[in-house]
């Protein structure tokens, strides 16, 4: 089992951007079978699958570190600095020597604990493990910090490229800055951005998360939501015809129909059968999902109103082809969720949306409606940004496609 150590001045539950990155990296690597340990000056064990070691000397604000920092700010490299450095070497070496890779956040380019920086420099030169320097901030390029920096050791460690270290930054702007600071080619610096956790941010419950993962809702491009019971007046067969055309342009499009057959007309069960047959004949099994079919053990699935609301937050647009409505509550719900609406041109939609929905005639050509949807998806800035985030900036995607390949590369050396 590959062992990864992550080191920083502080760790969760301390609140901060670096601490958040550590939490997501550690959790997701552990879920994928890595043995992960976090070493920090402040914090506590935040995940049962992740080891945690607290070392006061690693902190940026412990009493011994602050005392040395005050001396260093005056340009004084005292005996206390060397004593702290050597103590850190002795404390860290037995913790890190068992690691296949050590990920250090900020300590190689920031001056918050220069004794730690110096200790890590000594340990890294032993060549017994692979090192990844995750560089968020650069003391020598920040005018707030430079008055407290001085030429020579140990400050020059923060602007020197250490042999054998793989440097990582969070943006291309930072990559250019670090390349200039260390006088190394920018292409030698890895760019791995921070991410977001869509389910947590959007308030998605565990049952809906499991459903979304099973159905690939985040991967759908686009995800259309049709929140309705399965009755003929909802015109769901038209939605399937539109999806058959949309799939030609957007192969990963997915339409989710949320409701069960209507309870008051026995013919609705036959209508569902006909829709399933139409889905089969149009070869839309991967593009049309009736949630009613998704219960465990062959049982029907009926979602609560709160769970349906979560689907609004996951969807790219509301598709509402109904022939008749009393008012059209889903249009109002879409408004609250800031979800674009494509709906049949019927009076209740005009009343509820007041011109803020994309409407189409009841006798519209499905291909025309599909083209309008595709054009909207490809040109609306909010939808495009949402898709970019989901595709490139989820923590899971970053771990799978960027961090793990980097770890595998450096540990093969």
N, C-alpha and C positions, 0 to 999 in steps of 0.2 A: 504494500500500500504506500503510495506517495505521500510523504509528510511535508506539509507546508506550514511554515511559521510566519505570522504577520506581526509586525512590530510598529508601534506608534507611541507618542507621548500619552495618549488617552484612547479609550475604547468605549463602546456603548456600556451603560446607558448615557454616558456623556453625550450631549447633543452637539453635532457639528457635521459638516459635509464630509470630512475625512472619516469620522467615526461611522457615519452612515454607510460609506463605501466599504469599510471594514466589515460591518455587520452583514451586508448583502454578499460580499465576496466569501466570507467565512461560511455563512449558511448554505449558499448554493454549491460551494466546493464540497462541503461535508455531505450534502445530499447526493452528490455524484461520486461518492466513495473515497474522497481524499481525507487523510488524517490532518486535521487543521488545529493549530494552536495559536492563540493570540497572546502577545506579551505587551503590557502597557503599564504606565505609571499610575493611571487612574482608570476606574471602570470596574466591572465585575463580570462574572460568567453570564453571558446573555443568550446562550443556546446550549442545550444539553449535549449536543453532538460536537461542540467546539471546546477544547481545553482553554483555560484562561490562567495566566500567571501575572500577578501584580508585583511590580518592582518599583519601589519608590524612586530610585535613582533614574529611572527612565522618564519620569514625569518632567514636564517643563516648569512646574510650579512647586516642586517640593522644596523644603527649606535648604537642604544642601545644594541643590541645583540653583536656586535663586541667589544664594550667597556667592557661588562661583560666577554666575551670570553678571552680578554687579561688578565684580572685579574685572571680568572680561570686557565689559562695556567701557571701562577706563583704560583698556589696553594692557591689563595686568594678567599675565599667565602665571598663576601662583602655584605653590605646592598643593593647595587644595584642589586645583583643577586636575593635576596629575593623579592625585589620590582618588578622586572621583572617577576619572577615566579608568584607572587600573581596577577599581572595585567593580565597575560596569563590565569590564572584560571578564573578570572572574565569575560574575553572576550570569552573564549571557552565554558564555562559551558552552557550558554543559546543557543549556536549553536549546541552543541553536545547532550544535554539532550533529545532532541526530536528524536534522532537517535535510530534505532533498533540495528545497528552495526556501529562501528567506525573502519576504516582501517587506521592505522598509518604507514607511510613508514619511516623507518630508525631511527626515533627519539628515539626509545627504546634501540638502540645499538650503535648509533653514537653520537659524542660529538659536533656536529656543532652548537647546541643551547641547552645547558644543562638546561637552565631555562625552556625551553619548555618540555624537558624530565621530569623535576621535577614537572611541572604543570600537565602533563599527568598522572604522578604517583599518584598525589593527586586525580585527577578526576576518575581514574580507580578504586581506592579503595572505591569509593562511591557505586559501584555495581549497578548503575542505567541503564547501557547499556552493550552490548557485545563488546569486543575489539579484534581486530586482528592486531598483530604486524608483518608487512611485513619487514623482516630484510635482507637488501641487503649487508650491510657492518658492520664490527664489530671493533670499535675503539680499544678495549683492545687486539685485535689479529693482529693489523697492526703496524709494527715497525715505520712507518712514524708518527703515532699518539701517540704512548705510551709515548714519552718524555713529552707530555703536559697533561698527565693524572696523577692523584694522588689518594692515598688511601682515602677512606671515602666518605661522602656525598658531592656533588651529583654524583661523578664519579662512585661509586659502583653501582648506578642504572643501568649502562650500562652492568654490568656483573652479574646481579641478576635476577632470574626468578620471574616475578611479578605474584602474585596470580590472577587467573581468566583470564589470557591473553592467547589467542591462537596464537602461534608463527608460522610464515610462512617463508620459505626460497625458493630460486630459483633453487637450485641444491642439489644433494646428498652431494657433497663436503662441501657446506655451512651448510647443516644439521649436518654433523659430527662436524664441527667447532663450531656451535652454541650450540650443546649438550655439548661439552667439556667446553665452556665458561660458560654456565648457570648451568652446573652440573645437567642436566635433561636427561632422556632417549631420544635417537634420534627418536624413534617411536612416541613420543609425539609432534614432530615438523612436520607440514604439508609441503610437497614439491609441490610447484606450479611454474612451470617455466614461463619465459616470452615467447612471441610468435612472429609470423610474420603474416602479412596481405597479403596473396598471390596476391589478385587482384591488390592492390596498388603497391606492389613490382614489379609485372610483367607488370604493365602499362595496365591493362585491363579496357576498357571503360565501362560506365554504361550499354549500351545496351548489350554488350557481357557478363557482369556480370549477368544481369537478365537472359539471355539465359543459361548461365552456371549453375546458381542456379536452374532454372526450369528443366534442363536436368540432373543435378547431375554430372557435368563434373569433379569436384574435387573429388567426391567420387568414380568415375570409377577406376577400378584397373585391368588392365591398361586402359588408354585412348589412342586409336589408331585413327589417323587422316588420312583420305583419301581425299586429296584436288583435286577434279576432277569434271568435268561435267559428267552427267550420259549418257554415250555412251557405246556401246558394246565393243569397243576396250579397254576400261578402265578395263574390266574383273572384274567388281564389284561382279558378282555372285560367283567368286572364293573367294573373300573377305568374303562373307556371309558363305560360306562353311567352311572357316578357323575359323570364329567366332563361328560356331556351335561346332567345336572341342575345341576351346580355352575356351569356356564357361564351359566345363566339368572340366577344370583345374582351371580356373579363373572365378568363377560365376559372378563377378561384372565387367567383361571386357565390354568395350563399344567402338564401331567403329562409328565415325562420318564421314559421306560423305558430303562434303561441297557444291557441285554444283547442279544446276538445270539440267534438261534434255538438251542435246545439241540442239542449236537453228536451225541447218541447215538440220536436217533429221527428218521428222515426225515420223519415226519409234522409235525415242528415247523415246517418251511418252509411247509407248507400252513396251519398255524395262524397264522403271521405274515401270510400272504396274507388269511386270513379277518379278522384284526384290521385290516388296512389297508382292507378293504372295509367293515368296521363303522365305522371312523373316517370314511370317505367318506360313508356313508349317514347318519351322525349329524351330519355337517357340522362335524367336529372337527379339521380340518386345522391350524387355528391353535392348537388347545388340546392336542393330543397329539403328542409327539415321540418317535419310536423312534430312538435314537442310532445304531443299526445302519445306518440309511439316510443318515447324515450324512457319510460319507467322501467324499474328493475324487475327482472323475472317475468317479463311480458305484461306487467301491469301498466295501466295508463298513467301518464305523468300529468299532474295538475299543479301548476305553480301558483303561489300566493301573489297578491297584488304587489307586495314588496319585492318579490323575486322578479316579477315582470318589469318593475321599475329599474331593476339592475340591468336587465337586457336593453332597455332604452339607453343606458349609459355606455353599453358596449357597442351598440349599433352605429353604422355610418349614416343611415337614413331610414325614415319610416315610409313604407310602401302601403298605400291604402286605396285599393281599387274598388271599394264597395259601391254597389249600385244604389243602395238606399240606406240612409241613416236617419235617426231621429235628430242627432246633433253632431256626433263625431268626436267623442271624448278622446280617442287616441291622438287626435290632432292637438288638443290642448296639452295632453301629457308630453307630446313631442316638443311643444313650445317650451315647457318647463325644463325639459332635458336638453334644450338647444339642439334638437335633432332636426335636420332638414326633412321636409315632407314632400313626397310625390303622391298625389291623390287624384281620384276621379273627380271630374268637374261636375259636382252635384251641389245643390243649394246649401246643404248643411256645412259643407267644407268651406264655402265662401263665408258663411256666417261665423264659423269658428276660427278660420285662419285670416279672414279679412285681407285677402290678397297676398298673404305671406307664404303660401304653399305653391309648389310647382304642380299645376293641374293638367290633366289630359282628358279628352272626350271618352265617354264610355265605349264608343266604337273605334277608338284609336288603333292604329296598326302597332302590334306589339314591338316590331322592329324599331319604329320611330321612338316609342317610349324607352326602349333599351338604349338607343343612341343618346337620348337626352340624359338618361341617368349616367351613362359612361362619360359623357362630356362634362357633366357636373362634377363627378368624382375626380376627373382629371384636371379641373380648373379651379375648384373652390379652395381657397387658401387654407381654411380651417380643416377641411377634410384631408387635404394633401399633407398638412403638417401632422395631423393625427396619425395618418398611415405611416409617415416617415418615423415618428416616434415609436410606433408599435413594431415596425420592421427593424429598426436599427438601434433603438435606445432603451429597450427593456433590459433589466438586469440579467434575466435568463439568457437573452440573445447575446449579450456582451460576454457572459461567462463562457457560453458554448463556442462562440465563433472567434473570440479574441483572447480571453485570459487563459483558458485551458490550452489552446495551441501554443501560447507563449511559455507556459509552465512546462509543457512537454518538450519544447525546443531547448530551453535552458537546462533542463535536467538530463537531457541526452548527452550533453557535453562531457 
